[in-house]
């Protein structure tokens, strides 16, 4: 088992059917959450688990975003029942 869920890095190779990412793309995401870890030199994942890294973030900053964002989204929408048109107050943000 490899630990870790957040990842950021450069795509080395993409599968034949992957159209959203290509070798050389800077990406961030959560590889196959919650099964596969990211604390390794390389990780293999479904392309849908990653997105292009914002240029304004370095790799360390980008690697801190995915799981925190997934946790917030789950709390707001899946458990909180919020709808896209609603507003919420995030106290202490």
PDB file of N, CA, C and O in Angstrom, chain B, residues numbered from 101:
ATOM      1  N   UNK B 101       0.841  -1.183   0.000  1.00  0.00           N
ATOM      2  CA  UNK B 101       0.000   0.000   0.000  1.00  0.00           C
ATOM      3  C   UNK B 101       0.884   1.243   0.000  1.00  0.00           C
ATOM      4  O   UNK B 101       1.857   1.324   0.750  1.00  0.00           O
ATOM      5  N   UNK B 102       0.543   2.195  -0.833  1.00  0.00           N
ATOM      6  CA  UNK B 102       1.242   3.475  -0.876  1.00  0.00           C
ATOM      7  C   UNK B 102       0.356   4.513  -0.200  1.00  0.00           C
ATOM      8  O   UNK B 102      -0.819   4.642  -0.542  1.00  0.00           O
ATOM      9  N   UNK B 103       0.905   5.249   0.751  1.00  0.00           N
ATOM     10  CA  UNK B 103       0.154   6.270   1.471  1.00  0.00           C
ATOM     11  C   UNK B 103      -0.023   7.528   0.629  1.00  0.00           C
ATOM     12  O   UNK B 103       0.623   7.687  -0.406  1.00  0.00           O
ATOM     13  N   UNK B 104      -0.897   8.414   1.077  1.00  0.00           N
ATOM     14  CA  UNK B 104      -1.076   9.723   0.460  1.00  0.00           C
ATOM     15  C   UNK B 104      -2.195   9.771  -0.550  1.00  0.00           C
ATOM     16  O   UNK B 104      -2.408   8.835  -1.321  1.00  0.00           O
ATOM     17  N   UNK B 105      -2.914  10.892  -0.531  1.00  0.00           N
ATOM     18  CA  UNK B 105      -4.019  11.049  -1.481  1.00  0.00           C
ATOM     19  C   UNK B 105      -3.857  12.253  -2.397  1.00  0.00           C
ATOM     20  O   UNK B 105      -4.338  12.217  -3.529  1.00  0.00           O
ATOM     21  N   UNK B 106      -3.207  13.300  -1.958  1.00  0.00           N
ATOM     22  CA  UNK B 106      -3.012  14.472  -2.806  1.00  0.00           C
ATOM     23  C   UNK B 106      -1.784  14.283  -3.681  1.00  0.00           C
ATOM     24  O   UNK B 106      -0.798  13.684  -3.250  1.00  0.00           O
ATOM     25  N   UNK B 107      -1.838  14.786  -4.896  1.00  0.00           N
ATOM     26  CA  UNK B 107      -0.693  14.670  -5.794  1.00  0.00           C
ATOM     27  C   UNK B 107      -0.633  15.864  -6.735  1.00  0.00           C
ATOM     28  O   UNK B 107      -1.659  16.439  -7.100  1.00  0.00           O
ATOM     29  N   UNK B 108       0.563  16.219  -7.113  1.00  0.00           N
ATOM     30  CA  UNK B 108       0.790  17.228  -8.142  1.00  0.00           C
ATOM     31  C   UNK B 108       2.089  16.857  -8.839  1.00  0.00           C
ATOM     32  O   UNK B 108       3.050  16.435  -8.195  1.00  0.00           O
ATOM     33  N   UNK B 109       2.114  17.014 -10.141  1.00  0.00           N
ATOM     34  CA  UNK B 109       3.320  16.657 -10.871  1.00  0.00           C
ATOM     35  C   UNK B 109       3.143  16.843 -12.360  1.00  0.00           C
ATOM     36  O   UNK B 109       2.245  17.555 -12.810  1.00  0.00           O
ATOM     37  N   UNK B 110       4.004  16.199 -13.115  1.00  0.00           N
ATOM     38  CA  UNK B 110       4.012  16.319 -14.570  1.00  0.00           C
ATOM     39  C   UNK B 110       3.637  14.969 -15.172  1.00  0.00           C
ATOM     40  O   UNK B 110       4.166  13.935 -14.763  1.00  0.00           O
ATOM     41  N   UNK B 111       2.734  14.977 -16.131  1.00  0.00           N
ATOM     42  CA  UNK B 111       2.334  13.749 -16.819  1.00  0.00           C
ATOM     43  C   UNK B 111       3.529  13.223 -17.618  1.00  0.00           C
ATOM     44  O   UNK B 111       4.108  13.941 -18.433  1.00  0.00           O
ATOM     45  N   UNK B 112       3.886  11.972 -17.373  1.00  0.00           N
ATOM     46  CA  UNK B 112       4.987  11.339 -18.099  1.00  0.00           C
ATOM     47  C   UNK B 112       4.451  10.637 -19.335  1.00  0.00           C
ATOM     48  O   UNK B 112       5.058  10.691 -20.404  1.00  0.00           O
ATOM     49  N   UNK B 113       3.314   9.980 -19.183  1.00  0.00           N
ATOM     50  CA  UNK B 113       2.719   9.237 -20.288  1.00  0.00           C
ATOM     51  C   UNK B 113       1.220   9.152 -20.066  1.00  0.00           C
ATOM     52  O   UNK B 113       0.765   9.024 -18.930  1.00  0.00           O
ATOM     53  N   UNK B 114       0.457   9.220 -21.132  1.00  0.00           N
ATOM     54  CA  UNK B 114      -1.001   9.085 -21.060  1.00  0.00           C
ATOM     55  C   UNK B 114      -1.431   7.908 -21.928  1.00  0.00           C
ATOM     56  O   UNK B 114      -0.819   7.621 -22.957  1.00  0.00           O
ATOM     57  N   UNK B 115      -2.485   7.238 -21.501  1.00  0.00           N
ATOM     58  CA  UNK B 115      -3.003   6.105 -22.253  1.00  0.00           C
ATOM     59  C   UNK B 115      -3.539   6.496 -23.615  1.00  0.00           C
ATOM     60  O   UNK B 115      -3.787   7.674 -23.872  1.00  0.00           O
ATOM     61  N   UNK B 116      -3.720   5.521 -24.486  1.00  0.00           N
ATOM     62  CA  UNK B 116      -4.168   5.754 -25.855  1.00  0.00           C
ATOM     63  C   UNK B 116      -5.522   6.444 -25.944  1.00  0.00           C
ATOM     64  O   UNK B 116      -5.767   7.205 -26.881  1.00  0.00           O
ATOM     65  N   UNK B 117      -6.402   6.190 -24.984  1.00  0.00           N
ATOM     66  CA  UNK B 117      -7.753   6.759 -25.025  1.00  0.00           C
ATOM     67  C   UNK B 117      -7.888   8.058 -24.243  1.00  0.00           C
ATOM     68  O   UNK B 117      -8.977   8.630 -24.193  1.00  0.00           O
ATOM     69  N   UNK B 118      -6.814   8.534 -23.636  1.00  0.00           N
ATOM     70  CA  UNK B 118      -6.859   9.773 -22.854  1.00  0.00           C
ATOM     71  C   UNK B 118      -6.746  10.964 -23.794  1.00  0.00           C
ATOM     72  O   UNK B 118      -5.786  11.081 -24.555  1.00  0.00           O
ATOM     73  N   UNK B 119      -7.734  11.844 -23.730  1.00  0.00           N
ATOM     74  CA  UNK B 119      -7.725  13.040 -24.583  1.00  0.00           C
ATOM     75  C   UNK B 119      -7.584  14.329 -23.777  1.00  0.00           C
ATOM     76  O   UNK B 119      -7.308  15.387 -24.342  1.00  0.00           O
ATOM     77  N   UNK B 120      -7.772  14.242 -22.464  1.00  0.00           N
ATOM     78  CA  UNK B 120      -7.757  15.444 -21.633  1.00  0.00           C
ATOM     79  C   UNK B 120      -6.357  15.832 -21.150  1.00  0.00           C
ATOM     80  O   UNK B 120      -6.132  16.978 -20.763  1.00  0.00           O
ATOM     81  N   UNK B 121      -5.427  14.894 -21.172  1.00  0.00           N
ATOM     82  CA  UNK B 121      -4.076  15.150 -20.685  1.00  0.00           C
ATOM     83  C   UNK B 121      -3.053  14.564 -21.650  1.00  0.00           C
ATOM     84  O   UNK B 121      -3.330  13.616 -22.385  1.00  0.00           O
ATOM     85  N   UNK B 122      -1.853  15.162 -21.625  1.00  0.00           N
ATOM     86  CA  UNK B 122      -0.775  14.655 -22.477  1.00  0.00           C
ATOM     87  C   UNK B 122       0.546  14.766 -21.726  1.00  0.00           C
ATOM     88  O   UNK B 122       0.642  15.487 -20.733  1.00  0.00           O
ATOM     89  N   UNK B 123       1.547  14.063 -22.193  1.00  0.00           N
ATOM     90  CA  UNK B 123       2.869  14.121 -21.577  1.00  0.00           C
ATOM     91  C   UNK B 123       3.346  15.565 -21.505  1.00  0.00           C
ATOM     92  O   UNK B 123       3.236  16.318 -22.473  1.00  0.00           O
ATOM     93  N   UNK B 124       3.873  15.938 -20.351  1.00  0.00           N
ATOM     94  CA  UNK B 124       4.368  17.300 -20.143  1.00  0.00           C
ATOM     95  C   UNK B 124       3.381  18.211 -19.430  1.00  0.00           C
ATOM     96  O   UNK B 124       3.777  19.265 -18.931  1.00  0.00           O
ATOM     97  N   UNK B 125       2.103  17.834 -19.368  1.00  0.00           N
ATOM     98  CA  UNK B 125       1.108  18.653 -18.666  1.00  0.00           C
ATOM     99  C   UNK B 125       1.399  18.657 -17.167  1.00  0.00           C
ATOM    100  O   UNK B 125       1.714  17.618 -16.588  1.00  0.00           O
ATOM    101  N   UNK B 126       1.290  19.830 -16.545  1.00  0.00           N
ATOM    102  CA  UNK B 126       1.410  19.953 -15.099  1.00  0.00           C
ATOM    103  C   UNK B 126       0.015  19.764 -14.514  1.00  0.00           C
ATOM    104  O   UNK B 126      -0.912  20.488 -14.876  1.00  0.00           O
ATOM    105  N   UNK B 127      -0.141  18.795 -13.609  1.00  0.00           N
ATOM    106  CA  UNK B 127      -1.456  18.415 -13.118  1.00  0.00           C
ATOM    107  C   UNK B 127      -1.484  18.321 -11.596  1.00  0.00           C
ATOM    108  O   UNK B 127      -0.447  18.289 -10.933  1.00  0.00           O
ATOM    109  N   UNK B 128      -2.708  18.278 -11.062  1.00  0.00           N
ATOM    110  CA  UNK B 128      -2.918  17.990  -9.649  1.00  0.00           C
ATOM    111  C   UNK B 128      -4.211  17.221  -9.498  1.00  0.00           C
ATOM    112  O   UNK B 128      -5.116  17.341 -10.324  1.00  0.00           O
ATOM    113  N   UNK B 129      -4.297  16.418  -8.425  1.00  0.00           N
ATOM    114  CA  UNK B 129      -5.493  15.625  -8.230  1.00  0.00           C
ATOM    115  C   UNK B 129      -5.329  14.593  -7.137  1.00  0.00           C
ATOM    116  O   UNK B 129      -4.398  14.652  -6.333  1.00  0.00           O
ATOM    117  N   UNK B 130      -6.253  13.643  -7.123  1.00  0.00           N
ATOM    118  CA  UNK B 130      -6.272  12.568  -6.129  1.00  0.00           C
ATOM    119  C   UNK B 130      -6.307  11.252  -6.901  1.00  0.00           C
ATOM    120  O   UNK B 130      -7.347  10.898  -7.455  1.00  0.00           O
ATOM    121  N   UNK B 131      -5.189  10.515  -6.949  1.00  0.00           N
ATOM    122  CA  UNK B 131      -5.156   9.293  -7.754  1.00  0.00           C
ATOM    123  C   UNK B 131      -6.048   8.188  -7.201  1.00  0.00           C
ATOM    124  O   UNK B 131      -5.798   7.652  -6.122  1.00  0.00           O
ATOM    125  N   UNK B 132      -7.076   7.863  -7.947  1.00  0.00           N
ATOM    126  CA  UNK B 132      -7.967   6.733  -7.652  1.00  0.00           C
ATOM    127  C   UNK B 132      -8.414   6.676  -6.195  1.00  0.00           C
ATOM    128  O   UNK B 132      -8.376   5.619  -5.564  1.00  0.00           O
ATOM    129  N   UNK B 133      -8.832   7.808  -5.674  1.00  0.00           N
ATOM    130  CA  UNK B 133      -9.294   7.928  -4.284  1.00  0.00           C
ATOM    131  C   UNK B 133     -10.393   6.927  -3.995  1.00  0.00           C
ATOM    132  O   UNK B 133     -11.303   6.803  -4.816  1.00  0.00           O
ATOM    133  N   UNK B 134     -10.375   6.219  -2.912  1.00  0.00           N
ATOM    134  CA  UNK B 134      -9.380   6.206  -1.840  1.00  0.00           C
ATOM    135  C   UNK B 134      -8.422   5.025  -1.931  1.00  0.00           C
ATOM    136  O   UNK B 134      -7.804   4.678  -0.925  1.00  0.00           O
ATOM    137  N   UNK B 135      -8.275   4.407  -3.069  1.00  0.00           N
ATOM    138  CA  UNK B 135      -7.506   3.168  -3.180  1.00  0.00           C
ATOM    139  C   UNK B 135      -5.995   3.347  -3.293  1.00  0.00           C
ATOM    140  O   UNK B 135      -5.247   2.749  -2.520  1.00  0.00           O
ATOM    141  N   UNK B 136      -5.538   4.156  -4.240  1.00  0.00           N
ATOM    142  CA  UNK B 136      -4.103   4.248  -4.513  1.00  0.00           C
ATOM    143  C   UNK B 136      -3.503   5.496  -3.886  1.00  0.00           C
ATOM    144  O   UNK B 136      -4.147   6.544  -3.840  1.00  0.00           O
ATOM    145  N   UNK B 137      -2.283   5.388  -3.408  1.00  0.00           N
ATOM    146  CA  UNK B 137      -1.611   6.505  -2.772  1.00  0.00           C
ATOM    147  C   UNK B 137      -0.769   7.316  -3.737  1.00  0.00           C
ATOM    148  O   UNK B 137      -0.605   6.963  -4.905  1.00  0.00           O
ATOM    149  N   UNK B 138      -0.234   8.429  -3.210  1.00  0.00           N
ATOM    150  CA  UNK B 138       0.544   9.331  -4.051  1.00  0.00           C
ATOM    151  C   UNK B 138       1.932   9.626  -3.502  1.00  0.00           C
ATOM    152  O   UNK B 138       2.680  10.381  -4.123  1.00  0.00           O
ATOM    153  N   UNK B 139       2.302   9.058  -2.358  1.00  0.00           N
ATOM    154  CA  UNK B 139       3.614   9.318  -1.787  1.00  0.00           C
ATOM    155  C   UNK B 139       4.645   8.429  -2.475  1.00  0.00           C
ATOM    156  O   UNK B 139       5.187   7.507  -1.866  1.00  0.00           O
ATOM    157  N   UNK B 140       4.902   8.709  -3.715  1.00  0.00           N
ATOM    158  CA  UNK B 140       5.826   7.916  -4.518  1.00  0.00           C
ATOM    159  C   UNK B 140       6.397   8.799  -5.623  1.00  0.00           C
ATOM    160  O   UNK B 140       5.888   9.891  -5.876  1.00  0.00           O
ATOM    161  N   UNK B 141       7.429   8.336  -6.264  1.00  0.00           N
ATOM    162  CA  UNK B 141       8.001   9.111  -7.369  1.00  0.00           C
ATOM    163  C   UNK B 141       7.057   9.173  -8.555  1.00  0.00           C
ATOM    164  O   UNK B 141       7.006  10.182  -9.257  1.00  0.00           O
ATOM    165  N   UNK B 142       6.305   8.096  -8.785  1.00  0.00           N
ATOM    166  CA  UNK B 142       5.357   8.014  -9.888  1.00  0.00           C
ATOM    167  C   UNK B 142       4.059   7.411  -9.372  1.00  0.00           C
ATOM    168  O   UNK B 142       4.068   6.611  -8.436  1.00  0.00           O
ATOM    169  N   UNK B 143       2.953   7.792  -9.980  1.00  0.00           N
ATOM    170  CA  UNK B 143       1.687   7.127  -9.664  1.00  0.00           C
ATOM    171  C   UNK B 143       0.891   6.970 -10.963  1.00  0.00           C
ATOM    172  O   UNK B 143       1.034   7.754 -11.902  1.00  0.00           O
ATOM    173  N   UNK B 144       0.067   5.951 -10.985  1.00  0.00           N
ATOM    174  CA  UNK B 144      -0.785   5.666 -12.126  1.00  0.00           C
ATOM    175  C   UNK B 144      -2.212   5.923 -11.694  1.00  0.00           C
ATOM    176  O   UNK B 144      -2.622   5.516 -10.607  1.00  0.00           O
ATOM    177  N   UNK B 145      -2.972   6.600 -12.547  1.00  0.00           N
ATOM    178  CA  UNK B 145      -4.332   6.960 -12.162  1.00  0.00           C
ATOM    179  C   UNK B 145      -5.204   7.136 -13.391  1.00  0.00           C
ATOM    180  O   UNK B 145      -4.712   7.240 -14.514  1.00  0.00           O
ATOM    181  N   UNK B 146      -6.489   7.166 -13.161  1.00  0.00           N
ATOM    182  CA  UNK B 146      -7.434   7.516 -14.218  1.00  0.00           C
ATOM    183  C   UNK B 146      -7.279   9.002 -14.511  1.00  0.00           C
ATOM    184  O   UNK B 146      -7.103   9.799 -13.590  1.00  0.00           O
ATOM    185  N   UNK B 147      -7.342   9.375 -15.755  1.00  0.00           N
ATOM    186  CA  UNK B 147      -7.168  10.772 -16.145  1.00  0.00           C
ATOM    187  C   UNK B 147      -8.215  11.676 -15.503  1.00  0.00           C
ATOM    188  O   UNK B 147      -7.938  12.839 -15.211  1.00  0.00           O
ATOM    189  N   UNK B 148      -9.406  11.150 -15.286  1.00  0.00           N
ATOM    190  CA  UNK B 148     -10.489  11.957 -14.711  1.00  0.00           C
ATOM    191  C   UNK B 148     -10.178  12.405 -13.280  1.00  0.00           C
ATOM    192  O   UNK B 148     -10.813  13.331 -12.774  1.00  0.00           O
ATOM    193  N   UNK B 149      -9.214  11.763 -12.628  1.00  0.00           N
ATOM    194  CA  UNK B 149      -8.846  12.115 -11.254  1.00  0.00           C
ATOM    195  C   UNK B 149      -7.914  13.322 -11.190  1.00  0.00           C
ATOM    196  O   UNK B 149      -7.601  13.802 -10.101  1.00  0.00           O
ATOM    197  N   UNK B 150      -7.468  13.817 -12.349  1.00  0.00           N
ATOM    198  CA  UNK B 150      -6.516  14.927 -12.380  1.00  0.00           C
ATOM    199  C   UNK B 150      -7.003  16.069 -13.269  1.00  0.00           C
ATOM    200  O   UNK B 150      -7.794  15.871 -14.192  1.00  0.00           O
ATOM    201  N   UNK B 151      -6.512  17.260 -12.966  1.00  0.00           N
ATOM    202  CA  UNK B 151      -6.825  18.459 -13.751  1.00  0.00           C
ATOM    203  C   UNK B 151      -5.521  19.219 -13.988  1.00  0.00           C
ATOM    204  O   UNK B 151      -4.524  18.994 -13.302  1.00  0.00           O
ATOM    205  N   UNK B 152      -5.545  20.108 -14.955  1.00  0.00           N
ATOM    206  CA  UNK B 152      -4.382  20.951 -15.222  1.00  0.00           C
ATOM    207  C   UNK B 152      -4.142  21.851 -14.007  1.00  0.00           C
ATOM    208  O   UNK B 152      -5.070  22.492 -13.512  1.00  0.00           O
ATOM    209  N   UNK B 153      -2.913  21.895 -13.537  1.00  0.00           N
ATOM    210  CA  UNK B 153      -2.546  22.703 -12.376  1.00  0.00           C
ATOM    211  C   UNK B 153      -2.622  24.180 -12.737  1.00  0.00           C
ATOM    212  O   UNK B 153      -2.116  24.589 -13.782  1.00  0.00           O
ATOM    213  N   UNK B 154      -3.253  24.990 -11.877  1.00  0.00           N
ATOM    214  CA  UNK B 154      -3.251  26.437 -12.126  1.00  0.00           C
ATOM    215  C   UNK B 154      -1.819  26.974 -12.132  1.00  0.00           C
ATOM    216  O   UNK B 154      -1.011  26.589 -11.288  1.00  0.00           O
ATOM    217  N   UNK B 155      -1.506  27.844 -13.062  1.00  0.00           N
ATOM    218  CA  UNK B 155      -0.144  28.391 -13.159  1.00  0.00           C
ATOM    219  C   UNK B 155       0.226  29.217 -11.941  1.00  0.00           C
ATOM    220  O   UNK B 155       1.408  29.382 -11.638  1.00  0.00           O
ATOM    221  N   UNK B 156      -0.775  29.739 -11.238  1.00  0.00           N
ATOM    222  CA  UNK B 156      -0.512  30.575 -10.070  1.00  0.00           C
ATOM    223  C   UNK B 156      -0.064  29.771  -8.851  1.00  0.00           C
ATOM    224  O   UNK B 156       0.362  30.356  -7.855  1.00  0.00           O
ATOM    225  N   UNK B 157      -0.152  28.438  -8.912  1.00  0.00           N
ATOM    226  CA  UNK B 157       0.253  27.579  -7.803  1.00  0.00           C
ATOM    227  C   UNK B 157       1.504  26.798  -8.156  1.00  0.00           C
ATOM    228  O   UNK B 157       1.648  26.309  -9.277  1.00  0.00           O
ATOM    229  N   UNK B 158       2.422  26.684  -7.180  1.00  0.00           N
ATOM    230  CA  UNK B 158       3.551  25.781  -7.415  1.00  0.00           C
ATOM    231  C   UNK B 158       3.079  24.359  -7.083  1.00  0.00           C
ATOM    232  O   UNK B 158       1.940  24.176  -6.655  1.00  0.00           O
ATOM    233  N   UNK B 159       3.932  23.364  -7.274  1.00  0.00           N
ATOM    234  CA  UNK B 159       3.511  21.979  -7.080  1.00  0.00           C
ATOM    235  C   UNK B 159       3.140  21.680  -5.623  1.00  0.00           C
ATOM    236  O   UNK B 159       2.202  20.925  -5.369  1.00  0.00           O
ATOM    237  N   UNK B 160       3.859  22.260  -4.678  1.00  0.00           N
ATOM    238  CA  UNK B 160       3.552  22.025  -3.264  1.00  0.00           C
ATOM    239  C   UNK B 160       2.182  22.597  -2.910  1.00  0.00           C
ATOM    240  O   UNK B 160       1.393  21.939  -2.232  1.00  0.00           O
ATOM    241  N   UNK B 161       1.900  23.798  -3.357  1.00  0.00           N
ATOM    242  CA  UNK B 161       0.597  24.409  -3.098  1.00  0.00           C
ATOM    243  C   UNK B 161      -0.518  23.615  -3.775  1.00  0.00           C
ATOM    244  O   UNK B 161      -1.557  23.356  -3.168  1.00  0.00           O
ATOM    245  N   UNK B 162      -0.303  23.235  -5.013  1.00  0.00           N
ATOM    246  CA  UNK B 162      -1.324  22.500  -5.766  1.00  0.00           C
ATOM    247  C   UNK B 162      -1.614  21.147  -5.134  1.00  0.00           C
ATOM    248  O   UNK B 162      -2.757  20.691  -5.146  1.00  0.00           O
ATOM    249  N   UNK B 163      -0.593  20.500  -4.582  1.00  0.00           N
ATOM    250  CA  UNK B 163      -0.788  19.188  -3.969  1.00  0.00           C
ATOM    251  C   UNK B 163      -1.622  19.269  -2.696  1.00  0.00           C
ATOM    252  O   UNK B 163      -2.159  18.255  -2.249  1.00  0.00           O
ATOM    253  N   UNK B 164      -1.740  20.450  -2.110  1.00  0.00           N
ATOM    254  CA  UNK B 164      -2.542  20.617  -0.909  1.00  0.00           C
ATOM    255  C   UNK B 164      -4.010  20.889  -1.169  1.00  0.00           C
ATOM    256  O   UNK B 164      -4.797  20.954  -0.225  1.00  0.00           O
ATOM    257  N   UNK B 165      -4.394  21.048  -2.404  1.00  0.00           N
ATOM    258  CA  UNK B 165      -5.765  21.432  -2.742  1.00  0.00           C
ATOM    259  C   UNK B 165      -6.741  20.262  -2.879  1.00  0.00           C
ATOM    260  O   UNK B 165      -7.834  20.357  -2.321  1.00  0.00           O
ATOM    261  N   UNK B 166      -6.436  19.180  -3.568  1.00  0.00           N
ATOM    262  CA  UNK B 166      -7.452  18.194  -3.951  1.00  0.00           C
ATOM    263  C   UNK B 166      -8.299  17.608  -2.831  1.00  0.00           C
ATOM    264  O   UNK B 166      -9.526  17.669  -2.906  1.00  0.00           O
ATOM    265  N   UNK B 167      -7.694  17.051  -1.806  1.00  0.00           N
ATOM    266  CA  UNK B 167      -8.489  16.406  -0.771  1.00  0.00           C
ATOM    267  C   UNK B 167      -9.264  17.428   0.056  1.00  0.00           C
ATOM    268  O   UNK B 167     -10.397  17.166   0.461  1.00  0.00           O
ATOM    269  N   UNK B 168      -8.664  18.584   0.309  1.00  0.00           N
ATOM    270  CA  UNK B 168      -9.381  19.641   1.035  1.00  0.00           C
ATOM    271  C   UNK B 168     -10.600  20.100   0.237  1.00  0.00           C
ATOM    272  O   UNK B 168     -11.671  20.320   0.804  1.00  0.00           O
ATOM    273  N   UNK B 169     -10.438  20.242  -1.066  1.00  0.00           N
ATOM    274  CA  UNK B 169     -11.558  20.643  -1.916  1.00  0.00           C
ATOM    275  C   UNK B 169     -12.633  19.566  -1.967  1.00  0.00           C
ATOM    276  O   UNK B 169     -13.823  19.876  -1.921  1.00  0.00           O
ATOM    277  N   UNK B 170     -12.221  18.300  -2.062  1.00  0.00           N
ATOM    278  CA  UNK B 170     -13.175  17.193  -2.078  1.00  0.00           C
ATOM    279  C   UNK B 170     -13.947  17.120  -0.758  1.00  0.00           C
ATOM    280  O   UNK B 170     -15.153  16.873  -0.755  1.00  0.00           O
ATOM    281  N   UNK B 171     -13.258  17.334   0.352  1.00  0.00           N
ATOM    282  CA  UNK B 171     -13.905  17.331   1.661  1.00  0.00           C
ATOM    283  C   UNK B 171     -14.924  18.458   1.761  1.00  0.00           C
ATOM    284  O   UNK B 171     -16.043  18.239   2.227  1.00  0.00           O
ATOM    285  N   UNK B 172     -14.553  19.657   1.332  1.00  0.00           N
ATOM    286  CA  UNK B 172     -15.473  20.792   1.368  1.00  0.00           C
ATOM    287  C   UNK B 172     -16.677  20.548   0.462  1.00  0.00           C
ATOM    288  O   UNK B 172     -17.815  20.791   0.865  1.00  0.00           O
ATOM    289  N   UNK B 173     -16.437  20.072  -0.750  1.00  0.00           N
ATOM    290  CA  UNK B 173     -17.537  19.807  -1.692  1.00  0.00           C
ATOM    291  C   UNK B 173     -18.507  18.781  -1.115  1.00  0.00           C
ATOM    292  O   UNK B 173     -19.723  18.954  -1.197  1.00  0.00           O
ATOM    293  N   UNK B 174     -17.968  17.718  -0.534  1.00  0.00           N
ATOM    294  CA  UNK B 174     -18.810  16.674   0.042  1.00  0.00           C
ATOM    295  C   UNK B 174     -19.667  17.228   1.177  1.00  0.00           C
ATOM    296  O   UNK B 174     -20.858  16.928   1.262  1.00  0.00           O
ATOM    297  N   UNK B 175     -19.065  18.034   2.046  1.00  0.00           N
ATOM    298  CA  UNK B 175     -19.815  18.621   3.148  1.00  0.00           C
ATOM    299  C   UNK B 175     -20.901  19.571   2.689  1.00  0.00           C
ATOM    300  O   UNK B 175     -22.001  19.577   3.242  1.00  0.00           O
ATOM    301  N   UNK B 176     -20.598  20.374   1.680  1.00  0.00           N
ATOM    302  CA  UNK B 176     -21.549  21.384   1.205  1.00  0.00           C
ATOM    303  C   UNK B 176     -22.669  20.769   0.375  1.00  0.00           C
ATOM    304  O   UNK B 176     -23.842  21.079   0.586  1.00  0.00           O
ATOM    305  N   UNK B 177     -22.316  19.905  -0.560  1.00  0.00           N
ATOM    306  CA  UNK B 177     -23.321  19.397  -1.498  1.00  0.00           C
ATOM    307  C   UNK B 177     -23.879  18.021  -1.141  1.00  0.00           C
ATOM    308  O   UNK B 177     -25.097  17.846  -1.098  1.00  0.00           O
ATOM    309  N   UNK B 178     -23.015  17.050  -0.886  1.00  0.00           N
ATOM    310  CA  UNK B 178     -23.490  15.688  -0.626  1.00  0.00           C
ATOM    311  C   UNK B 178     -24.190  15.577   0.726  1.00  0.00           C
ATOM    312  O   UNK B 178     -25.272  14.998   0.824  1.00  0.00           O
ATOM    313  N   UNK B 179     -23.573  16.129   1.761  1.00  0.00           N
ATOM    314  CA  UNK B 179     -24.165  16.024   3.095  1.00  0.00           C
ATOM    315  C   UNK B 179     -25.013  17.236   3.449  1.00  0.00           C
ATOM    316  O   UNK B 179     -26.015  17.104   4.151  1.00  0.00           O
ATOM    317  N   UNK B 180     -24.627  18.408   2.975  1.00  0.00           N
ATOM    318  CA  UNK B 180     -25.346  19.639   3.315  1.00  0.00           C
ATOM    319  C   UNK B 180     -26.569  19.894   2.465  1.00  0.00           C
ATOM    320  O   UNK B 180     -27.437  20.682   2.841  1.00  0.00           O
ATOM    321  N   UNK B 181     -26.648  19.238   1.325  1.00  0.00           N
ATOM    322  CA  UNK B 181     -27.803  19.398   0.453  1.00  0.00           C
ATOM    323  C   UNK B 181     -27.895  20.738  -0.255  1.00  0.00           C
ATOM    324  O   UNK B 181     -28.958  21.085  -0.769  1.00  0.00           O
ATOM    325  N   UNK B 182     -26.815  21.496  -0.294  1.00  0.00           N
ATOM    326  CA  UNK B 182     -26.836  22.794  -0.969  1.00  0.00           C
ATOM    327  C   UNK B 182     -26.985  22.612  -2.477  1.00  0.00           C
ATOM    328  O   UNK B 182     -26.530  21.621  -3.047  1.00  0.00           O
ATOM    329  N   UNK B 183     -27.625  23.577  -3.100  1.00  0.00           N
ATOM    330  CA  UNK B 183     -27.824  23.595  -4.545  1.00  0.00           C
ATOM    331  C   UNK B 183     -26.906  24.647  -5.163  1.00  0.00           C
ATOM    332  O   UNK B 183     -26.542  25.608  -4.486  1.00  0.00           O
ATOM    333  N   UNK B 184     -26.526  24.491  -6.423  1.00  0.00           N
ATOM    334  CA  UNK B 184     -25.596  25.431  -7.056  1.00  0.00           C
ATOM    335  C   UNK B 184     -26.027  26.899  -6.996  1.00  0.00           C
ATOM    336  O   UNK B 184     -25.164  27.777  -6.990  1.00  0.00           O
ATOM    337  N   UNK B 185     -27.310  27.192  -6.951  1.00  0.00           N
ATOM    338  CA  UNK B 185     -27.760  28.584  -6.952  1.00  0.00           C
ATOM    339  C   UNK B 185     -27.784  29.191  -5.550  1.00  0.00           C
ATOM    340  O   UNK B 185     -27.999  30.395  -5.407  1.00  0.00           O
ATOM    341  N   UNK B 186     -27.571  28.392  -4.528  1.00  0.00           N
ATOM    342  CA  UNK B 186     -27.613  28.893  -3.151  1.00  0.00           C
ATOM    343  C   UNK B 186     -26.287  29.499  -2.735  1.00  0.00           C
ATOM    344  O   UNK B 186     -25.243  29.207  -3.318  1.00  0.00           O
ATOM    345  N   UNK B 187     -26.342  30.354  -1.709  1.00  0.00           N
ATOM    346  CA  UNK B 187     -25.145  30.931  -1.131  1.00  0.00           C
ATOM    347  C   UNK B 187     -24.942  30.331   0.243  1.00  0.00           C
ATOM    348  O   UNK B 187     -25.895  29.986   0.941  1.00  0.00           O
ATOM    349  N   UNK B 188     -23.663  30.212   0.619  1.00  0.00           N
ATOM    350  CA  UNK B 188     -23.350  29.700   1.952  1.00  0.00           C
ATOM    351  C   UNK B 188     -22.348  30.622   2.608  1.00  0.00           C
ATOM    352  O   UNK B 188     -21.611  31.334   1.926  1.00  0.00           O
ATOM    353  N   UNK B 189     -22.318  30.611   3.936  1.00  0.00           N
ATOM    354  CA  UNK B 189     -21.345  31.377   4.694  1.00  0.00           C
ATOM    355  C   UNK B 189     -20.316  30.397   5.227  1.00  0.00           C
ATOM    356  O   UNK B 189     -20.662  29.437   5.916  1.00  0.00           O
ATOM    357  N   UNK B 190     -19.051  30.639   4.907  1.00  0.00           N
ATOM    358  CA  UNK B 190     -17.951  29.828   5.428  1.00  0.00           C
ATOM    359  C   UNK B 190     -17.283  30.668   6.496  1.00  0.00           C
ATOM    360  O   UNK B 190     -16.460  31.533   6.197  1.00  0.00           O
ATOM    361  N   UNK B 191     -17.640  30.411   7.730  1.00  0.00           N
ATOM    362  CA  UNK B 191     -17.148  31.190   8.853  1.00  0.00           C
ATOM    363  C   UNK B 191     -15.726  30.786   9.197  1.00  0.00           C
ATOM    364  O   UNK B 191     -15.417  29.600   9.307  1.00  0.00           O
ATOM    365  N   UNK B 192     -14.861  31.780   9.366  1.00  0.00           N
ATOM    366  CA  UNK B 192     -13.483  31.508   9.735  1.00  0.00           C
ATOM    367  C   UNK B 192     -12.601  31.132   8.567  1.00  0.00           C
ATOM    368  O   UNK B 192     -11.478  30.672   8.773  1.00  0.00           O
ATOM    369  N   UNK B 193     -13.070  31.311   7.356  1.00  0.00           N
ATOM    370  CA  UNK B 193     -12.273  30.944   6.178  1.00  0.00           C
ATOM    371  C   UNK B 193     -11.120  31.904   5.977  1.00  0.00           C
ATOM    372  O   UNK B 193     -10.343  31.749   5.035  1.00  0.00           O
TER     373      UNK B 193
END
